[in-house]
Each structure stands twice: as structure tokens, then as C-alpha cells.
């Protein structure tokens, strides 16, 4: 639509000269030629289009899986003898940070990976580590690590704890804040997930004897972060570790599905733990 006022004076009609008519004619031929060429360029040659090759299958690595579990999943997906991927991992350069000291825990990024008959475990592990490195090198991760006064590797370690401890994604930011608050106060983290990692298990039941375990991953006895991540965290846990929810919390316990209690009061935490123990006892008795 042309937006002109109703009383605008009519414009004088321009008549093309003889030379102008020739130019218009040539232009018309060019337009016709272009109209012929464009469909040809879109359709390509007369040969039928080649069928796009697609991977025969995929391998999904869920968030929080440990390296040992990833190795087992790769062995199964590629129909390999158990232990094959573990052996391959010792021969491939995954370009891990110096802090990792060769341990790929935390750097086999959870995602869905294409596999086919030609896929080898070393190449697949390299793909996972490359994917992790790209995520961890993102500006918001490096900036967040600096803001929190930790290394990127430490951020990944915190994210792995968050992944293991949080009952729901909505709790992740608060769990991350508990970790940072305890580090700032020089308190042991006292995370059951680190003991589970040391004992190669996954359970909600941590005994007093467990908390006396002689292991660098026993965060009940040893202050600070564990020496490595305790699993391979996903994007949500990483985001929580980079930007934890503001708050004073020092304790938390999940007393039931979707019901995690956060507090900065030790007495309140004890009451919440007692409620958790009662609910666990009732579930066991049932």
C-alpha cells in the first residue's frame, strides 16, 4: 500500500525513449533467463538425489552417570567384550585439564551420540570429551567460575555433586549454594553422594560407619571438594554450579519425593532428618 494523501498532485507519466525500450527488452530477457536458471539450480542434476546416510543407532548417556557406567554402556552399545572401553580409555588422549590427572570423570558429557558399525570406543570417548570441553569453555561457565572464585574443573566437580544430590532440577541451585556456603565457612561438605562414589554404590542409606571411611572422597571427614568430579553432570547441574541460588542455607535433606528442606539452622536440620528417617522406616516396614 502506498501511503499518500488524497490531495497529492498526480505525477507526470514518464514515456520510455527508444533507447529505454531496448534496455527494458534486454532486461526482460535476463529476467526470463534467470527464471529458467533458478529452478534448474534448485533441482540440481537429472540424477536422483542420493539418500542421506544416517547412523544405524544412537547411544544415550544420561546425566550423572559415572565413568565406569559410561564404559559399560559403550561396551554394550558397540557389542564389545566387557572392559574393552576401559582399556581403550587408557590409550586415547582426551585432552583433559591438568587438574584431572588423567581421570576423565566429569568429562564424558551426557548426551545422545550417533554410532554405527565403524564406531570405535576410543573415537566415541574422544567425541564425548570434546563435547564436554565445548560446554565447559563457554563464556558463562568461565565467567561464573571466576565470580565464584573456583576453577572450571572445580565448577564441574560441584556440578557433579549437585547432579547426584538434587531431588529435582528446581533444587539444583539451592544445593549448589549449600556447597559454596560450606566451602566459605570451612565446613566439611558432608555429602552422602561422595561416599557412595567411593564405595561404588548408590543408596540413600549412609551409616555412621560409612562416614568414617578412609577415602579422599569422604566429605564427612575431609574438608573441601573431592579430588575429582563424582559423575558426569548435565547442563542444568552445570548452570546451577555456575550461578547458584542466593541464600544462607547450610543443610538440606529430602524428606520425600519433591520435598527437600533447606535451612541454615542445625536444630531444624536435625528435625528434618528425623522426619526423613521415620519416612524411610515406614517405607521399609511397608
Buried (B, 14 or more C-beta within 10 A) or exposed (E): EEEEEEEEEEEEEEEEEEEEEEEEEEEEEEEEEEEEEEEEEEEEEEEEEEEEEEEEEEBEBEBBBBBEBBBBBBBEBBEBEEEBBBEBBEEBEBEBBEBBEEBBBBBBBBBEBEBEEEBBBBEBBBBBBBBBBEBBEBEEBBEBBEEBEBBBBBBBBBBBBBBBBBBEBEBBBBBBBBBBBBBEEEEBBBBBBBBBBBBEEBEEEBEEEBBEBEBEBBBBBBEEBBBBBBBBBBBBBBBBBBBBBEBEBBBBBBBEEEBBBBBEEEEEBEBBBEBBEEBBEEEEEE
